[in-house]
Amino acid sequence: MTPEASQKALLTRLLNRLKAEYPDMIEGFKMVETGRSTNGYGDWIGCVAGYFVHIEVKAGKNKPTALQLHRRACVITARGRACIFGGENGLTVEELEKCLKTLLENPIPFQVW
């Protein structure tokens, strides 16, 4: 398993644990490179307690590309939540869990348009 795959596995375990703790409050998907996807999007994109969340996973000394940083900035500008998980400058599991729990404990009121 590559270092980034190990980080992605940590993210999956964290999200699954939080899904069990907060049922129906987390929904999302992992981006998988198939040659047909759009570059620069996070490795996990979803909704957490009504908040749009974009998570880019890095390992070791790997840093986000300029396009990944641009997409992250777009999400933040649109009032979504975005972070880098792992790597030298990314959030740790504990830090990411704290951030996600803050969202889960302060959900956006449910609305149907």
Secondary structure, 3 states (H helix, E strand, C coil): CCHHHHHHHHHHHHHHHHHHHCCCCEEEEECCCCCCCCCCCCCEEEEECCEEEEEEEECCCCCCCHHHHHHHHHHHHCCCEEEEEECCCCECHHHHHHHHHHHHCCCCCCCCC
